Amino acid sequence: MSEAIFLHTPDKETEIEVLYAFMSIDDKGRHGVVAAILPGLGTTPLVTGSRKTAKTMIPVAERIAKRTGRTIGLFAFKRSHQVWQSD
């Protein structure tokens, strides 16, 4: 079994109101979350709660689109409801 990774949310973080996700779009209109291999993090989905951070990810998404020939879009998700919580 691999080693667990623990993440800490800094006190300065706020509640996520909008979730931004880069998604591929195929010729039938189906979507899939795009991921990139980032140094020190490994394979990481291009998803964030910050519009500013999403804008900085655009060049990464553009490189992925160019290399794969896929269409990639940036989507903003504004509604949410919690479907699971750990004990």
C-alpha positions as CSV (number, residue, x, y, z in Angstrom):
1,M,0.0,0.0,0.0
2,S,1.3,3.5,-0.8
3,E,2.0,6.1,1.8
4,A,-0.9,8.5,2.7
5,I,-0.6,12.1,1.8
6,F,-2.1,14.7,4.2
7,L,-3.1,18.1,3.0
8,H,-3.6,21.2,5.1
9,T,-5.9,24.1,4.2
10,P,-4.3,27.3,5.4
11,D,-6.4,29.6,7.6
12,K,-6.4,32.3,4.9
13,E,-8.4,30.1,2.5
14,T,-12.1,30.8,2.1
15,E,-15.2,28.8,1.3
16,I,-15.2,27.7,-2.4
17,E,-18.1,29.4,-4.1
18,V,-17.1,28.5,-7.7
19,L,-15.1,25.4,-8.7
20,Y,-13.2,25.8,-12.0
21,A,-12.3,22.7,-14.0
22,F,-10.5,22.2,-17.3
23,M,-12.4,19.6,-19.3
24,S,-11.8,17.9,-22.6
25,I,-14.8,17.9,-25.0
26,D,-15.1,15.1,-27.5
27,D,-17.0,15.2,-30.8
28,K,-20.2,13.9,-29.1
29,G,-20.1,16.7,-26.5
30,R,-18.9,14.4,-23.7
31,H,-16.6,15.9,-21.1
32,G,-13.7,14.6,-19.0
33,V,-11.5,16.2,-16.4
34,V,-8.1,17.2,-17.7
35,A,-5.0,16.3,-15.6
36,A,-1.3,17.3,-16.0
37,I,1.8,15.8,-14.5
38,L,3.3,18.5,-12.2
39,P,6.7,18.4,-10.6
40,G,6.5,17.2,-7.0
41,L,2.8,16.5,-7.3
42,G,2.5,13.8,-10.0
43,T,-0.7,13.6,-12.0
44,T,-2.9,16.4,-10.9
45,P,-6.4,17.3,-12.2
46,L,-6.6,20.9,-13.4
47,V,-9.3,21.9,-10.9
48,T,-9.3,24.9,-8.5
49,G,-11.5,27.1,-6.4
50,S,-9.7,30.2,-7.5
51,R,-10.4,32.1,-10.7
52,K,-6.9,33.7,-10.6
53,T,-5.3,30.2,-10.3
54,A,-7.5,28.9,-13.2
55,K,-6.2,31.7,-15.4
56,T,-2.6,30.7,-14.7
57,M,-3.5,27.1,-15.7
58,I,-4.6,28.2,-19.2
59,P,-1.2,27.8,-20.8
60,V,-0.9,24.3,-19.4
61,A,-4.3,23.4,-20.8
62,E,-3.3,24.9,-24.2
63,R,-0.2,22.7,-24.3
64,I,-2.2,19.6,-23.5
65,A,-4.8,20.5,-26.2
66,K,-2.0,21.0,-28.8
67,R,-0.3,17.8,-27.9
68,T,-3.4,15.6,-27.7
69,G,-5.5,17.3,-30.5
70,R,-8.4,17.5,-28.0
71,T,-10.6,20.5,-27.5
72,I,-10.3,21.7,-23.9
73,G,-12.6,24.2,-22.1
74,L,-12.6,25.9,-18.7
75,F,-15.9,25.3,-16.9
76,A,-17.2,27.0,-13.8
77,F,-19.4,25.1,-11.4
78,K,-21.5,27.3,-9.1
79,R,-24.0,25.0,-7.4
80,S,-23.0,22.3,-5.0
81,H,-24.3,20.0,-2.4
82,Q,-22.3,17.7,-0.2
83,V,-22.8,14.0,-1.0
84,W,-20.3,12.4,1.4
85,Q,-18.3,13.2,4.5
86,S,-15.7,11.2,6.4
87,D,-16.3,10.3,10.0
